């Protein structure tokens, strides 16, 4: 399977242009970039002071200007036109898996690149935390192409290139690095298979003051188990013979437990869950959540 290179991720900018930032509705609002929004946590920027008019919010009265000029004045604000978009990208060893056209890590890299281009095109600042088995890399939010290019280079560099032992709780390490950096009103997109999902409380705290989405990447083989027959499975240091029929019951039970944990944690934390599959083309799959401009109202 071919791994994405920088050239491929740069070309995805074209595919991102075909995705609209206007979502189907609040529950599907993956992106709300440089347009007005009623979502919680969005900041306001001071614009001007003018004489008070009927219907103005009394809480916005500027008492210092009022006292100086002898006439009631009020402050006007405008909504911030950009916000940080944070991507937390899990590239640990467990993501180096795929039974179809692409690995889970490849889906994560391509989806992260697409989402970053969409955010930048909306005028938002793009930041990221990228984790693999040994490293947590933090990329502060930057505007336009600067933020996207820094992310693309890190994705290409840090993506897994061969099987290896997974690091302990790498997704949690990424969340620990990200959580103190997320300001109210930020958009947080997490790309992972969530196999190592722990500490629901931390996720709930991030989601309490930001728009947070989990982009759950899975493979058909994970959901269906191995077919009948004998296979070799494991890491390079420990390869074991496996019989598909004999492990199926335990395999499917483990998958159902993981699926239930992910869905329950998503609901409890108030985080929307978006699903991607290794058997699908990434841009087409994301289009289920980002509406095409041709169909926009």
Wavefront OBJ file of the C-alpha trace (Angstrom):
o trace
v 0.000 0.000 0.000
v 1.388 3.399 -1.011
v 1.798 5.896 1.802
v 0.803 9.524 1.194
v 3.628 11.912 0.339
v 3.698 15.696 0.509
v 2.788 16.088 -3.159
v -0.403 14.073 -2.706
v -1.446 16.043 0.361
v -0.855 19.329 -1.448
v -3.062 18.181 -4.327
v -5.900 17.533 -1.849
v -6.356 21.297 -1.663
v -8.347 21.012 -4.863
v -10.682 18.395 -3.401
v -11.155 20.561 -0.298
v -12.461 23.421 -2.451
v -15.428 21.264 -3.431
v -16.503 20.945 0.200
v -18.790 23.575 1.669
v -18.371 25.039 5.141
v -22.113 25.400 5.528
v -23.324 22.291 7.295
v -26.688 20.528 7.115
v -27.582 21.813 10.577
v -26.152 22.402 14.034
v -25.747 18.695 14.751
v -23.713 18.250 11.584
v -21.645 21.428 11.873
v -18.152 20.104 11.444
v -16.933 23.510 10.358
v -18.283 26.976 10.983
v -15.534 29.167 9.679
v -15.609 32.818 8.645
v -19.358 33.356 8.895
v -21.725 34.251 11.701
v -22.434 31.510 14.224
v -24.570 31.029 17.317
v -22.318 28.311 18.690
v -21.128 28.578 22.273
v -17.727 29.984 23.053
v -17.303 32.210 20.022
v -15.468 35.407 20.962
v -16.495 39.003 20.280
v -14.212 41.801 19.145
v -14.804 45.458 20.091
v -15.778 47.525 17.045
v -16.931 51.035 18.083
v -18.807 53.231 20.566
v -21.951 55.078 19.464
v -24.901 56.847 21.139
v -27.305 54.491 22.869
v -30.427 53.630 20.840
v -33.661 51.969 21.822
v -33.248 48.206 21.834
v -29.528 48.225 22.660
v -28.392 45.896 25.425
v -27.995 47.973 28.612
v -25.118 45.710 29.632
v -23.089 47.164 26.749
v -23.306 50.777 27.958
v -19.876 52.410 28.083
v -20.144 54.339 31.342
v -16.801 56.093 30.987
v -17.712 57.573 27.598
v -21.228 58.328 28.868
v -19.839 60.297 31.812
v -17.366 62.176 29.623
v -19.831 63.170 26.916
v -22.957 63.606 29.034
v -24.978 61.295 26.829
v -25.472 57.542 27.057
v -23.174 55.593 24.711
v -23.002 51.875 24.048
v -20.235 49.569 22.867
v -20.696 47.633 19.647
v -19.017 44.292 19.061
v -18.580 42.076 16.056
v -18.170 38.344 16.051
v -14.655 37.001 15.599
v -14.146 36.011 11.974
v -11.706 33.241 12.605
v -11.055 30.683 15.284
v -8.452 28.027 15.963
v -9.094 24.647 14.395
v -7.141 21.945 16.214
v -6.510 18.503 14.753
v -5.401 15.680 17.033
v -4.048 12.964 14.717
v -3.316 9.488 16.088
v -0.563 7.742 14.088
v 0.345 5.084 16.642
v 1.207 1.512 15.672
v -2.394 0.312 15.796
v -3.217 2.641 12.907
v -0.791 0.710 10.655
v -3.549 -1.717 9.696
v -5.805 -2.148 6.709
v -7.381 -5.003 4.812
v -8.642 -2.984 1.847
v -7.184 -0.215 -0.291
v -5.564 1.823 2.485
v -4.303 1.675 6.044
v -6.111 3.380 8.890
v -3.106 5.661 9.253
v -3.386 6.608 5.574
v -7.057 7.515 6.063
v -6.063 9.648 9.065
v -3.339 11.450 7.109
v -5.534 12.132 4.075
v -8.540 13.206 6.152
v -6.404 15.497 8.328
v -4.947 17.138 5.224
v -8.385 17.669 3.687
v -9.849 19.088 6.879
v -6.896 21.418 7.320
v -7.309 22.771 3.783
v -11.041 23.291 4.367
v -10.364 25.182 7.596
v -7.708 27.372 5.995
v -9.992 28.206 3.074
v -12.566 29.434 5.610
v -10.006 31.810 7.102
v -9.510 29.806 10.290
v -6.147 29.172 11.926
v -4.954 25.564 11.816
v -3.057 23.927 14.670
v -2.386 20.277 15.406
v -1.109 17.666 17.798
v 0.301 14.639 15.972
v 1.242 11.526 17.948
v 2.991 8.299 17.048
v 4.557 5.584 19.194
v 7.434 7.747 20.412
v 6.592 11.402 19.786
v 3.965 14.034 20.518
v 4.389 16.995 18.162
v 2.498 20.227 18.856
v 1.962 22.687 16.001
v 0.514 26.035 17.193
v -2.373 27.480 15.171
v -1.258 29.529 12.183
v -3.228 31.303 9.496
v -3.748 30.257 5.906
v -1.183 28.006 4.218
v 1.393 28.314 7.013
v -0.621 26.190 9.414
v -1.556 23.635 6.785
v 1.965 23.151 5.412
v 3.423 22.605 8.878
v 0.809 19.926 9.486
v 1.313 18.210 6.120
v 5.045 17.910 6.672
v 4.501 16.400 10.111
v 1.910 13.933 8.821
v 4.277 12.675 6.131
v 7.194 12.442 8.558
v 5.400 10.805 11.494
v 3.086 8.334 9.749
v 3.953 4.692 10.528
v 5.888 2.896 7.795
v 6.028 -0.647 9.196
v 4.480 -2.666 12.037
v 5.865 -2.010 15.510
v 4.852 -2.188 19.154
v 2.298 0.472 20.076
v 3.176 3.106 22.646
v 1.255 3.225 25.951
v -1.888 5.386 25.775
v -0.650 7.536 22.909
v -4.044 9.083 22.220
v -4.247 10.127 25.867
v -0.768 11.648 25.608
v -1.974 13.713 22.665
v -5.055 14.865 24.571
v -2.913 15.818 27.572
v -0.778 18.015 25.306
v -3.786 19.507 23.524
v -6.231 20.222 26.364
v -4.478 23.273 27.890
v -4.053 24.841 24.440
v -7.721 24.790 23.423
v -9.387 28.170 23.928
v -13.176 28.550 24.214
v -14.812 28.468 20.800
v -12.118 26.370 19.153
v -12.962 23.498 16.843
v -11.271 20.222 17.819
v -11.163 17.331 15.342
v -9.716 14.031 16.577
v -8.713 11.368 14.032
v -8.107 7.921 15.535
v -9.356 4.355 15.802
v -9.913 5.099 19.518
v -8.621 1.683 20.515
v -6.840 3.301 23.454
v -9.717 5.551 24.534
v -9.442 6.402 28.252
v -10.164 9.254 30.676
v -13.606 10.321 29.537
v -13.498 13.251 31.961
v -10.726 14.994 30.020
v -12.680 14.707 26.792
v -15.789 16.118 28.476
v -13.831 19.130 29.728
v -12.517 19.894 26.236
v -15.983 19.499 24.716
v -17.559 21.737 27.376
v -16.063 24.911 25.875
v -15.292 23.955 22.266
v -16.798 22.214 19.263
v -15.342 18.713 19.369
v -15.682 15.883 16.827
v -14.294 12.367 16.912
v -13.478 11.009 13.469
v -13.458 7.273 14.068
v -11.450 5.272 11.531
v -12.038 1.532 11.244
v -11.448 -1.350 8.864
v -13.983 -3.980 7.691
v -11.788 -6.811 8.968
v -11.914 -5.361 12.488
v -15.694 -5.437 12.435
v -16.116 -8.883 10.816
v -13.159 -10.893 12.146
v -10.860 -13.172 10.157
v -12.358 -15.631 7.673
v -11.923 -19.346 8.134
v -8.361 -20.551 7.772
v -4.994 -20.215 9.473
v -3.109 -16.919 9.541
v -0.023 -15.360 11.087
v -0.655 -12.351 13.289
v 1.201 -10.147 15.747
v 4.114 -7.742 15.798
v 7.503 -8.406 14.156
v 8.837 -9.438 17.563
v 6.000 -11.867 18.258
v 4.222 -13.600 15.379
v 1.672 -16.270 16.293
v -0.445 -18.693 14.234
v -4.141 -17.827 14.389
v -7.167 -19.890 13.359
v -9.940 -17.643 12.044
v -12.871 -19.849 13.050
v -11.653 -20.524 16.579
v -11.089 -16.866 17.524
v -14.168 -15.383 15.856
v -16.441 -15.331 18.901
v -13.836 -13.641 21.103
v -12.807 -11.265 18.295
v -16.358 -10.076 17.669
v -17.047 -9.723 21.384
v -13.944 -7.544 21.756
v -15.025 -5.415 18.793
v -18.539 -4.955 20.188
v -17.049 -3.895 23.512
v -14.805 -1.311 21.805
v -17.659 -0.009 19.665
v -19.969 0.330 22.686
v -17.240 2.133 24.669
v -16.574 4.619 21.874
v -20.236 5.371 21.218
v -21.072 5.655 24.912
v -18.109 7.953 25.599
v -19.071 10.123 22.632
v -22.649 10.526 23.860
v -21.666 11.118 27.482
v -19.026 13.690 26.556
v -21.316 15.507 24.122
v -18.954 14.851 21.215
v -20.244 14.146 17.722
v -18.978 10.913 16.190
v -18.096 10.789 12.485
v -17.108 7.421 10.990
v -14.597 6.744 8.214
v -13.829 3.360 6.677
v -10.614 2.201 5.006
v -12.669 0.813 2.132
v -13.934 4.290 1.151
v -12.284 7.155 -0.705
v -11.620 9.750 1.987
v -12.887 12.896 0.264
v -16.145 11.167 -0.699
v -16.641 9.916 2.862
v -16.084 13.367 4.336
v -18.597 14.778 1.878
v -21.294 13.027 3.893
v -20.646 15.607 6.612
v -19.548 18.591 4.538
v -22.110 19.628 1.987
v -21.102 20.468 -1.567
v -21.523 24.141 -2.545
v -23.737 23.067 -5.451
v -26.289 21.709 -2.988
v -25.987 24.551 -0.484
v -29.073 26.593 0.120
l 1 2 3 4 5 6 7 8 9 10 11 12 13 14 15 16 17 18 19 20 21 22 23 24 25 26 27 28 29 30 31 32 33 34 35 36 37 38 39 40 41 42 43 44 45 46 47 48 49 50 51 52 53 54 55 56 57 58 59 60 61 62 63 64 65 66 67 68 69 70 71 72 73 74 75 76 77 78 79 80 81 82 83 84 85 86 87 88 89 90 91 92 93 94 95 96 97 98 99 100 101 102 103 104 105 106 107 108 109 110 111 112 113 114 115 116 117 118 119 120 121 122 123 124 125 126 127 128 129 130 131 132 133 134 135 136 137 138 139 140 141 142 143 144 145 146 147 148 149 150 151 152 153 154 155 156 157 158 159 160 161 162 163 164 165 166 167 168 169 170 171 172 173 174 175 176 177 178 179 180 181 182 183 184 185 186 187 188 189 190 191 192 193 194 195 196 197 198 199 200 201 202 203 204 205 206 207 208 209 210 211 212 213 214 215 216 217 218 219 220 221 222 223 224 225 226 227 228 229 230 231 232 233 234 235 236 237 238 239 240 241 242 243 244 245 246 247 248 249 250 251 252 253 254 255 256 257 258 259 260 261 262 263 264 265 266 267 268 269 270 271 272 273 274 275 276 277 278 279 280 281 282 283 284 285 286 287 288 289 290 291 292 293 294 295 296 297
